[in-house]
Amino acid sequence: MDLLQRIKSREARVGIIGLGYVGLPLAVEFAKAGLHVVGYDVDQSKIDSLSAGKSYIPDVPSEELASVVKAGTFRATSDQRELANVDVIDICVPTPLRKTRDPDLSYVVKAIEATAAVLRKGQLVILESTTYPGTTEEVAQPALEAGGLKVGRDFHLAFSPERVDPGNQTYTTKNIPKVVGGIDQMSTDLAAALYGQVVDKVIKVANTRVAEMVKLLENTFRAVNIGLVNEIALMCHRLNIDVWEVIDAAGTKPFGFMPFYPGPGLGGHCIPIDPFYLSWKARQSGFECRFIELAGHVNGAMPEFVVERVTDALNSAKKSINGSNIHLLGVAYKKDVGDVRESPALDILELLHRRGAKLTYSDPFVPSLKIDGLALNAIDPMKAGADCAVICTNHSSFDYDAIVKRFPLLVDTRNALRGRNSKAIFRL
Ligand SMILES: NC(=O)c1ccc[n+]([C@@H]2O[C@H](COP(=O)([O-])OP(=O)(O)OC[C@H]3O[C@@H](n4cnc5c(N)ncnc54)[C@H](O)[C@@H]3O)[C@@H](O)[C@H]2O)c1
């Protein structure tokens, strides 16, 4: 039976490399559909946890994981040789930036090497990690073909950007349309057929470069619009206009406007990073991405502005940051998730620490935190005796009425205290 038939009859075996925020939900979705999935990860503690049916990703309930482990449709392993038995290899490893803001493809390269080591005729390889246009063709293809097998003739290769939005209850793996582009038509068709088993809608595009660029357009669109609205927030502050009311009112226009909201800065594994993959690649062709650089500049300066608002708040009580007790409410990069990667709260903590603040924090999703020279454990906000609190992440479970009563001064970077007016509340 050829691969297309094996996929359609759900007899195809799928290998997922990288069982994180992207790989694990996808693996479980395939396994729930009845496909046999082998998840490979280099982190043995993750393998142990998954094998025991315990999920570390809030979007994947442990019960769902445990049921596919028990049914035998999902198995986690740290032995890459087990990938030799699968029909499809789907790569979901991290793509961070180096300190120089250049792409760090080392994880992708390692995953491709692991794939190349087991590659055999008839397999389909898909790259899902967000990366610059050209990666699949220029990095993955030559490495996979080095052993003598050729794409199109012997195996298939496609790119499909992951669009998962951790914590989003409305849009999940199943109902977020999936874009796929292959090196050739057969690769596109096979990848589309595979995702078609678990997602409602698949969009085929001309090739891998288009598919890679789609993801970067989406994330650059967000980074630039957030940069614009952050600049509007700074401007409104100077002009003494409530930016939140402006956005709400502008948002009533039924066409031609889409609301974006200011905040303490960009966070997460995608929006602060992915646009720089694009600008790096464009620079290789002598093209300067001005919007990306400008948005990065504005967004990157927001934690400093938050600290300025903390200074304003303390100043109103004749206090200084130095020596004050300051409590951060929420340190995750966005509401209702426990991910602190690139979280602006970490920058804010560091800036306040350097200025001599005594710091505490609360976050129902982040029990402890380590940044340069500072190790903290989360506490109950109602037990924090602070001069000022900063709402960095507007988690739904925070009791904002109690918070307003508890803290003498509040800096609200998310408009979580919408509708409450008091001289003690300092908004962005
Ligand atoms: N998190 C998101 O919301 C999101 C959304 C869309 C796209 N993406 C993209 O998806 C990719 C993966 O992101 P993530 O958030 O899932 O990362 P993650 O850090 O949560 O997970 C990656 C996993 O890969 C494992 N790993 C690293 N190197 C490996 C190797 N050589 N072999 C096997 N396993 C390896 C790690 O141990 C980890 O478990 C990135 O390119 C990211 O930009 C992420």
The ligand as an SDF file (V2000), in Angstrom:
LIG
                    3D

 44 48  0  0  0  0  0  0  0  0999 V2000
    4.7860   27.6220   21.3650 N   0  0  0  0  0  0  0  0  0  0  0  0
    4.0490   28.1740   20.4390 C   0  0  0  0  0  0  0  0  0  0  0  0
    3.0400   28.7910   20.7410 O   0  0  0  0  0  0  0  0  0  0  0  0
    4.3820   28.0430   18.9720 C   0  0  0  0  0  0  0  0  0  0  0  0
    3.4020   28.4040   18.0310 C   0  0  0  0  0  0  0  0  0  0  0  0
    3.6830   28.2750   16.6970 C   0  0  0  0  0  0  0  0  0  0  0  0
    4.9450   27.8470   16.2810 C   0  0  0  0  0  0  0  0  0  0  0  0
    5.8990   27.5270   17.2040 N   0  0  0  0  0  0  0  0  0  0  0  0
    7.1950   27.0630   16.7110 C   0  0  0  0  0  0  0  0  0  0  0  0
    7.2640   25.6400   16.8650 O   0  0  0  0  0  0  0  0  0  0  0  0
    8.5960   25.2450   17.1530 C   0  0  0  0  0  0  0  0  0  0  0  0
    8.6300   24.4620   18.4740 C   0  0  0  0  0  0  0  0  0  0  0  0
    8.2120   25.3390   19.5150 O   0  0  0  0  0  0  0  0  0  0  0  0
    7.6970   24.8160   20.9280 P   0  0  0  0  0  0  0  0  0  0  0  0
    7.0340   25.9810   21.5790 O   0  0  0  0  0  0  0  0  0  0  0  0
    6.9510   23.5400   20.7650 O   0  0  0  0  0  0  0  0  0  0  0  0
    9.0980   24.5100   21.6500 O   0  0  0  0  0  0  0  0  0  0  0  0
    9.3140   23.7130   23.0240 P   0  0  0  0  0  0  0  0  0  0  0  0
   10.5970   24.1950   23.5730 O   0  0  0  0  0  0  0  0  0  0  0  0
    8.0740   23.7540   23.8530 O   0  0  0  0  0  0  0  0  0  0  0  0
    9.4790   22.2030   22.5430 O   0  0  0  0  0  0  0  0  0  0  0  0
   10.5250   21.7490   21.7690 C   0  0  0  0  0  0  0  0  0  0  0  0
   10.8960   20.3400   22.2110 C   0  0  0  0  0  0  0  0  0  0  0  0
   11.9140   19.8790   21.3440 O   0  0  0  0  0  0  0  0  0  0  0  0
   12.8210   19.1120   22.1040 C   0  0  0  0  0  0  0  0  0  0  0  0
   14.0640   19.0290   21.3470 N   0  0  0  0  0  0  0  0  0  0  0  0
   15.0160   19.9620   21.1710 C   0  0  0  0  0  0  0  0  0  0  0  0
   15.9750   19.5120   20.3450 N   0  0  0  0  0  0  0  0  0  0  0  0
   15.6140   18.2570   19.9830 C   0  0  0  0  0  0  0  0  0  0  0  0
   16.1940   17.2790   19.1540 C   0  0  0  0  0  0  0  0  0  0  0  0
   17.3190   17.5070   18.4860 N   0  0  0  0  0  0  0  0  0  0  0  0
   15.5660   16.0950   19.0250 N   0  0  0  0  0  0  0  0  0  0  0  0
   14.4090   15.8590   19.6890 C   0  0  0  0  0  0  0  0  0  0  0  0
   13.8050   16.7450   20.4840 N   0  0  0  0  0  0  0  0  0  0  0  0
   14.4000   17.9430   20.6200 C   0  0  0  0  0  0  0  0  0  0  0  0
   12.9050   19.8410   23.4110 C   0  0  0  0  0  0  0  0  0  0  0  0
   13.3920   19.0200   24.4510 O   0  0  0  0  0  0  0  0  0  0  0  0
   11.4510   20.2570   23.6250 C   0  0  0  0  0  0  0  0  0  0  0  0
   10.7250   19.2910   24.3430 O   0  0  0  0  0  0  0  0  0  0  0  0
    9.4250   26.5210   17.1720 C   0  0  0  0  0  0  0  0  0  0  0  0
    9.9780   26.7160   15.9020 O   0  0  0  0  0  0  0  0  0  0  0  0
    8.3950   27.5920   17.4580 C   0  0  0  0  0  0  0  0  0  0  0  0
    8.7810   28.8410   16.9520 O   0  0  0  0  0  0  0  0  0  0  0  0
    5.6360   27.6080   18.5590 C   0  0  0  0  0  0  0  0  0  0  0  0
  1  2  1  0
  2  3  2  0
  2  4  1  0
  4  5  1  0
  4 44  2  0
  5  6  2  0
  6  7  1  0
  7  8  2  0
  8  9  1  0
  8 44  1  0
  9 10  1  0
  9 42  1  0
 10 11  1  0
 11 12  1  0
 11 40  1  0
 12 13  1  0
 13 14  1  0
 14 15  2  0
 14 16  1  0
 14 17  1  0
 17 18  1  0
 18 19  2  0
 18 20  1  0
 18 21  1  0
 21 22  1  0
 22 23  1  0
 23 24  1  0
 23 38  1  0
 24 25  1  0
 25 26  1  0
 25 36  1  0
 26 27  1  0
 26 35  1  0
 27 28  2  0
 28 29  1  0
 29 30  1  0
 29 35  2  0
 30 31  1  0
 30 32  2  0
 32 33  1  0
 33 34  2  0
 34 35  1  0
 36 37  1  0
 36 38  1  0
 38 39  1  0
 40 41  1  0
 40 42  1  0
 42 43  1  0
M  CHG  2   8   1  16  -1
M  END
$$$$
